[in-house]
């Protein structure tokens, strides 16, 4: 995707200066991955684990976004596009609608291993990007971006944001009789993941109505999440959400 194809997002798109990463930053990346990977090998959705392998993410060094995009493109048409930081909503939606995932290039410091208030490259790449190799999930994410980019109604966007939160960020799925995690906020946070797999969070069957009626809380561990049985469910939910938005029923 060429820069001139964007309007809202263009000022935020940058180049990743991979050579500028220090040995300490690569070591922090390796520690972050090493802390969560054994847990995820047991408790992450198979689609996430397959995606992790398909993008050839390395444990011992930070990811090169050009290399990741080269692996994603022939699979689902997505890229990991470096951006300068947090994007305003119109820029974010515009990029998703173009199958360009806005990816920060900075990495948290060693004294913030467990939590950072803003997404960093560990959250964006390790947490999000493996799922972009899955065709249905990738289609869902583009669809979400297109619908949100086409509306300026703050109430509709807030409710659609709940769908994003309880799928892309904190999604869980039932596989082989167990709850598996696939949302980036669960993948990239040991505490949030343990909250789910340790049985401290209630899990309900996914339904669009339930998700849309559940406000997002960002300042505490989750008490309730919604499990899909397959990823077709979230794509179908996005179709229904779009219909409701067009009809004024969202």
Buried (B, 14 or more C-beta within 10 A) or exposed (E): BEEEEBEBBEBBBEEBEBEEBEEEBBEBBBEBBEEBBEBBEEBBBEBBBBBBEBBEBBEEBBBBBEBBBEBBEEBBBBBBBBBEEEBEBBBBBBBBBBBBBBBBBBBBEEEEBEEBEEBBBBBBBBBBBBBBBBEBBBBBBBBBBBBBBEBEEEEBBEBBBBBBBBBBBBBBBBBEEEBBBBBBBBBBBBEBBBBBBEEEBEBEEBEBEBBBEBEEEEEEEBEEBBBBEEBEBBBBBBBBBBEBBEEEEB
